[in-house]
């Protein structure tokens, strides 16, 4: 169970402006690649140029948009709320999040963009409260996999929807704590090794001389991290990795991503106690409260790990990069169709039961 201390840690993590700025530059995660976004849009809408919000308006809210009021769960920097209002899906949208830092950023970006009709509320979404029949639309964009009290939240959202209202989720629904099987890692690493070195160059290393956004940890937190790696048999690999980074830093060389290692759930939770806390339960919990009118698997089991921290190398004007990306798409599709990989992401639209 996520404690109040754990929720405070997650709120600090997601409100860290250094981290937010780091990811806002793009090129780090799989959906930062335009071709990946078009692929996801194609899966969701059948049209690579029609994103999920436009699809929602066209296919599920035809003749009704903009609806009067929407709710956005775990809203972060407010990108979804701004799009819902600017694209004419909702006249008003309320965003809720547990991170004061994220809400501060969301309000600032809304003001900069001159978007009206947005409001923000600080709350632990696990204890979400909403008046019955108060919203026409509830949206969870990469939000539900950070929620432990899924049953409460799904039930509250169902009761909060007006007649004809919709619940929409664009989510990671894969294994809890981003767990991988040995077979998953074998397939991911085989795909990674097919890429030329220049496409495996760490984007974060090129920008800042370190891998990732940089973590501010106390000596005790570093000690706990080392202990967890020892317990899970990953300490040796981690020490070799750190020595290699020090050598590259001293010589000014690029860091080439050469291996995908398993994610240690306890270590992941130490940084963000909410990350993928009950992700594997999301679809089942939603289905108990909502009748699905669309359920689209978005795959991603291979792509989101392979492209992590190298996504920015896949320039649309680079013919080889484009060909390599199409190869990765084909590999993931065929392995998923053959049952070798599960779909770890999904797009869901549901109406209250």
C-alpha positions as CSV (number, residue, x, y, z in Angstrom):
1,X,0.0,0.0,0.0
2,X,1.2,3.5,-0.8
3,X,1.8,5.5,2.4
4,X,1.4,9.2,2.8
5,X,5.1,9.5,2.7
6,X,5.2,7.5,-0.5
7,X,2.6,9.8,-2.1
8,X,4.6,12.8,-1.0
9,X,7.6,11.3,-2.6
10,X,5.7,10.7,-5.9
11,X,4.4,14.3,-5.8
12,X,7.9,15.6,-5.4
13,X,9.1,13.4,-8.2
14,X,6.5,14.5,-10.7
15,X,6.7,18.1,-9.7
16,X,10.5,18.3,-10.0
17,X,11.0,21.2,-12.5
18,X,14.5,19.9,-13.5
19,X,13.0,16.5,-14.4
20,X,10.0,18.2,-16.2
21,X,12.3,20.4,-18.2
22,X,14.5,17.4,-19.1
23,X,11.6,15.5,-20.6
24,X,9.9,18.5,-22.1
25,X,12.8,18.8,-24.6
26,X,11.6,15.6,-26.2
27,X,13.6,12.8,-27.9
28,X,13.8,10.6,-24.8
29,X,10.7,8.3,-24.8
30,X,9.1,6.3,-27.5
31,X,6.2,8.6,-28.3
32,X,8.5,11.5,-28.7
33,X,9.2,10.1,-32.2
34,X,6.6,11.5,-34.7
35,X,6.4,8.2,-36.5
36,X,5.6,6.4,-33.3
37,X,2.8,8.9,-32.6
38,X,1.4,8.3,-36.1
39,X,1.6,4.6,-35.5
40,X,-0.4,4.9,-32.3
41,X,-2.9,7.2,-34.0
42,X,-3.3,4.7,-36.8
43,X,-4.1,2.0,-34.3
44,X,-6.6,4.1,-32.4
45,X,-8.3,6.0,-35.3
46,X,-7.4,4.2,-38.5
47,X,-5.8,7.4,-39.6
48,X,-2.1,8.3,-38.8
49,X,-3.0,12.0,-39.0
50,X,-5.9,11.8,-36.6
51,X,-4.7,11.8,-33.0
52,X,-6.7,10.2,-30.1
53,X,-8.3,13.5,-29.1
54,X,-9.5,14.2,-32.6
55,X,-10.7,10.6,-32.8
56,X,-12.6,10.9,-29.6
57,X,-14.3,14.1,-30.9
58,X,-15.1,12.6,-34.3
59,X,-16.0,9.0,-33.5
60,X,-17.4,9.1,-29.9
61,X,-18.6,12.6,-29.4
62,X,-19.9,13.3,-32.9
63,X,-22.6,16.0,-32.8
64,X,-22.1,16.5,-29.0
65,X,-18.7,18.2,-28.8
66,X,-17.8,20.4,-27.1
67,X,-19.2,18.8,-24.0
68,X,-19.8,21.1,-21.1
69,X,-17.3,19.7,-18.6
70,X,-14.4,17.2,-18.5
71,X,-12.2,15.8,-15.8
72,X,-8.5,14.9,-16.3
73,X,-6.9,12.5,-13.8
74,X,-3.3,12.8,-12.8
75,X,-3.0,15.8,-15.1
76,X,0.7,16.6,-14.8
77,X,1.7,19.6,-16.8
78,X,-1.8,20.1,-18.2
79,X,-1.1,19.1,-21.8
80,X,-4.3,17.0,-22.1
81,X,-6.6,19.6,-20.6
82,X,-5.3,22.3,-22.9
83,X,-5.8,20.1,-26.0
84,X,-9.3,19.1,-24.9
85,X,-10.4,22.7,-24.7
86,X,-8.4,24.1,-27.7
87,X,-9.6,21.2,-29.9
88,X,-13.2,21.8,-29.1
89,X,-13.8,18.5,-27.1
90,X,-14.8,20.3,-23.9
91,X,-15.7,23.8,-22.9
92,X,-14.3,23.4,-19.4
93,X,-11.8,20.9,-18.0
94,X,-10.7,20.3,-14.5
95,X,-7.3,18.7,-13.9
96,X,-6.5,16.9,-10.6
97,X,-3.0,15.9,-9.5
98,X,-1.2,15.2,-6.2
99,X,1.9,17.2,-7.2
100,X,1.8,21.0,-6.4
101,X,4.8,21.5,-8.7
102,X,3.0,19.9,-11.6
103,X,-0.1,21.9,-11.1
104,X,2.0,25.1,-10.8
105,X,3.5,24.3,-14.2
106,X,0.1,23.4,-15.7
107,X,-1.4,26.7,-14.6
108,X,1.6,28.6,-16.0
109,X,1.4,26.9,-19.4
110,X,-2.3,27.5,-19.6
111,X,-1.8,31.2,-18.9
112,X,1.0,31.4,-21.5
113,X,-1.2,29.7,-24.1
114,X,-4.2,31.9,-23.2
115,X,-6.5,28.9,-22.7
116,X,-9.7,29.7,-20.8
117,X,-12.0,27.2,-19.1
118,X,-9.3,25.3,-17.2
119,X,-9.2,24.7,-13.5
120,X,-6.9,22.6,-11.3
121,X,-7.3,20.9,-8.0
122,X,-4.7,19.4,-5.7
123,X,-5.7,16.0,-4.5
124,X,-4.6,12.4,-3.9
125,X,-6.4,10.8,-6.8
126,X,-6.6,7.6,-4.8
127,X,-9.1,9.4,-2.7
128,X,-10.9,11.2,-5.6
129,X,-14.1,12.9,-4.7
130,X,-16.6,14.1,-7.4
131,X,-20.2,15.0,-7.3
132,X,-22.6,12.6,-8.9
133,X,-23.4,13.6,-12.5
134,X,-20.9,16.5,-12.6
135,X,-18.9,15.6,-15.7
136,X,-19.6,14.6,-19.3
137,X,-16.1,13.2,-19.9
138,X,-13.4,11.7,-17.7
139,X,-9.9,11.3,-19.3
140,X,-7.0,9.3,-17.9
141,X,-3.9,9.8,-20.1
142,X,-1.0,7.7,-18.6
143,X,-2.7,8.2,-15.2
144,X,-4.4,5.1,-14.0
145,X,-1.1,3.1,-13.8
146,X,-0.2,5.5,-11.0
147,X,-3.3,4.8,-9.0
148,X,-3.5,2.1,-6.3
149,X,-7.2,2.5,-5.4
150,X,-8.4,1.7,-8.9
151,X,-11.7,0.3,-7.8
152,X,-12.6,3.5,-5.8
153,X,-11.5,5.8,-8.7
154,X,-13.3,3.8,-11.4
155,X,-16.5,3.8,-9.3
156,X,-16.2,7.5,-8.5
157,X,-15.7,8.3,-12.2
158,X,-18.7,6.2,-13.2
159,X,-21.0,7.9,-10.7
160,X,-19.6,11.4,-11.7
161,X,-20.5,11.0,-15.3
162,X,-23.8,12.4,-16.6
163,X,-26.0,10.3,-18.9
164,X,-24.2,9.7,-22.2
165,X,-20.9,10.5,-20.5
166,X,-17.7,8.7,-21.4
167,X,-14.6,7.4,-19.6
168,X,-11.4,7.5,-21.8
169,X,-8.1,5.9,-20.9
170,X,-4.8,6.0,-22.9
171,X,-2.8,3.8,-20.6
172,X,0.1,1.6,-19.8
173,X,-1.6,-1.7,-18.8
174,X,1.4,-4.0,-18.8
175,X,2.9,-5.8,-15.8
176,X,3.1,-4.2,-12.5
177,X,6.3,-2.2,-11.8
178,X,7.3,-2.5,-15.5
179,X,8.4,-6.1,-14.9
180,X,9.9,-8.1,-17.7
181,X,10.4,-11.8,-18.3
182,X,13.8,-13.2,-19.4
183,X,12.1,-13.8,-22.8
184,X,11.0,-10.2,-23.0
185,X,14.6,-9.0,-22.3
186,X,16.0,-11.5,-24.9
187,X,13.7,-10.1,-27.6
188,X,14.3,-6.4,-26.6
189,X,18.1,-6.8,-26.7
190,X,18.0,-8.7,-30.0
191,X,16.0,-5.8,-31.5
192,X,18.3,-3.2,-30.0
193,X,21.4,-4.9,-31.4
194,X,20.0,-4.6,-34.9
195,X,20.4,-0.9,-34.8
196,X,23.6,0.9,-35.9
197,X,25.6,2.5,-33.1
198,X,24.7,6.1,-34.2
199,X,21.0,5.3,-33.5
200,X,21.9,3.8,-30.1
201,X,23.7,7.0,-28.9
202,X,22.2,8.2,-25.6
203,X,20.3,11.4,-26.1
204,X,20.5,12.4,-22.5
205,X,24.3,11.8,-22.5
206,X,24.7,14.0,-25.6
207,X,22.8,16.8,-23.8
208,X,24.1,16.7,-20.3
209,X,26.9,14.2,-20.0
210,X,24.8,11.8,-17.9
211,X,22.2,9.1,-18.6
212,X,18.7,10.2,-17.5
213,X,17.5,13.3,-15.9
214,X,19.8,13.0,-12.9
215,X,18.6,12.0,-9.5
216,X,19.1,13.9,-6.3
217,X,19.5,11.3,-3.6
218,X,20.8,11.3,-0.1
219,X,23.7,8.9,0.9
220,X,21.1,6.7,2.6
221,X,19.0,6.6,-0.6
222,X,22.1,5.7,-2.7
223,X,22.9,2.9,-0.1
224,X,19.4,1.5,-0.4
225,X,19.6,1.6,-4.2
226,X,22.9,-0.4,-4.1
227,X,21.4,-2.9,-1.6
228,X,18.4,-3.5,-3.9
229,X,20.7,-4.1,-6.8
230,X,22.7,-6.5,-4.7
231,X,19.6,-8.4,-3.6
232,X,18.4,-8.7,-7.2
233,X,21.8,-9.7,-8.6
234,X,22.2,-6.5,-10.5
235,X,25.0,-4.8,-8.5
236,X,27.9,-6.1,-10.5
237,X,26.3,-4.9,-13.8
238,X,25.6,-1.5,-12.2
239,X,29.2,-1.1,-11.0
240,X,30.5,-2.0,-14.4
241,X,28.1,0.5,-16.0
242,X,29.2,3.3,-13.7
243,X,32.9,2.6,-14.4
244,X,32.1,2.7,-18.2
245,X,30.3,6.0,-17.8
246,X,33.2,7.5,-15.9
247,X,35.6,6.4,-18.6
248,X,33.5,7.8,-21.4
249,X,33.1,11.1,-19.4
250,X,36.9,11.4,-19.0
251,X,37.5,10.8,-22.7
252,X,34.6,12.8,-24.1
253,X,33.2,9.8,-25.9
254,X,29.5,9.1,-26.6
255,X,27.5,6.6,-24.5
256,X,26.1,3.9,-26.8
257,X,23.1,2.0,-25.4
258,X,24.2,-1.6,-25.7
259,X,21.9,-3.5,-23.3
260,X,18.4,-3.4,-21.8
261,X,18.5,-4.5,-18.2
262,X,15.5,-5.6,-16.0
263,X,13.8,-2.9,-14.1
264,X,13.9,-3.7,-10.3
265,X,10.4,-3.0,-9.0
266,X,11.6,-2.0,-5.5
267,X,14.1,0.4,-6.9
268,X,11.5,1.9,-9.2
269,X,9.2,2.4,-6.3
270,X,11.9,4.1,-4.3
271,X,11.9,6.9,-6.8
272,X,8.2,6.9,-7.6
273,X,6.1,4.7,-5.3
274,X,3.1,5.0,-7.7
275,X,4.8,3.9,-10.9
276,X,2.9,1.0,-12.5
277,X,1.6,0.1,-9.0
278,X,-1.4,-1.9,-10.3
279,X,-1.1,-1.5,-14.0
280,X,-2.0,-5.1,-14.8
281,X,-5.4,-4.7,-13.1
282,X,-6.5,-1.6,-15.0
283,X,-8.5,-3.2,-17.8
284,X,-10.4,-5.6,-15.5
285,X,-11.3,-2.8,-13.0
286,X,-12.5,-0.5,-15.8
287,X,-14.6,-3.2,-17.4
288,X,-16.4,-3.8,-14.1
289,X,-17.7,-0.2,-14.1
290,X,-17.9,0.6,-17.9
291,X,-19.1,-1.0,-21.0
292,X,-16.2,-0.7,-23.5
293,X,-17.2,0.8,-26.8
294,X,-13.6,0.8,-27.9
295,X,-10.7,-1.2,-26.7
296,X,-7.6,-0.9,-28.9
297,X,-4.3,-2.7,-28.0
298,X,-1.4,-0.3,-28.7
299,X,1.5,-2.9,-28.3
300,X,4.6,-1.0,-27.1
301,X,6.2,-3.9,-25.0
302,X,9.3,-3.8,-27.2
303,X,9.3,-0.2,-28.6
304,X,9.0,1.7,-25.3
305,X,12.1,0.0,-23.8
306,X,14.2,-0.2,-27.0
307,X,13.6,3.5,-27.9
308,X,14.1,4.8,-24.3
309,X,16.8,7.5,-24.3
310,X,17.5,7.1,-28.1
311,X,14.2,8.2,-29.5
312,X,15.6,11.6,-30.6
313,X,18.0,9.9,-33.0
314,X,15.2,8.8,-35.3
315,X,14.9,11.9,-37.5
316,X,12.2,11.8,-40.1
317,X,14.6,13.1,-42.7
318,X,17.1,10.3,-42.0
319,X,16.3,7.5,-44.5
320,X,18.2,4.8,-42.6
321,X,16.7,5.8,-39.3
322,X,13.2,5.6,-40.9
323,X,13.9,2.2,-42.3
324,X,15.2,1.0,-38.9
325,X,12.1,2.3,-37.2
326,X,9.8,0.5,-39.6
327,X,11.8,-2.6,-38.9
328,X,11.2,-2.3,-35.2
329,X,7.5,-1.7,-35.9
330,X,7.4,-4.9,-37.9
331,X,9.3,-6.9,-35.3
332,X,7.0,-5.8,-32.5
333,X,3.8,-6.5,-34.6
334,X,4.9,-10.0,-35.6
335,X,6.1,-10.9,-32.1
336,X,2.8,-9.7,-30.6
337,X,0.8,-11.5,-33.3
338,X,2.8,-14.7,-32.6
339,X,2.1,-14.4,-28.8
340,X,5.7,-13.8,-28.0
341,X,5.0,-10.3,-26.6
342,X,1.9,-8.9,-24.9
343,X,0.4,-5.5,-25.6
344,X,1.5,-3.2,-22.8
345,X,-0.5,-0.2,-23.8
346,X,-4.2,0.3,-24.6
347,X,-6.8,2.9,-25.6
348,X,-10.2,2.5,-24.0
349,X,-13.5,4.3,-24.3
350,X,-16.3,3.2,-22.0
351,X,-19.7,4.2,-21.0
352,X,-21.1,3.6,-17.5
353,X,-22.8,0.3,-16.8
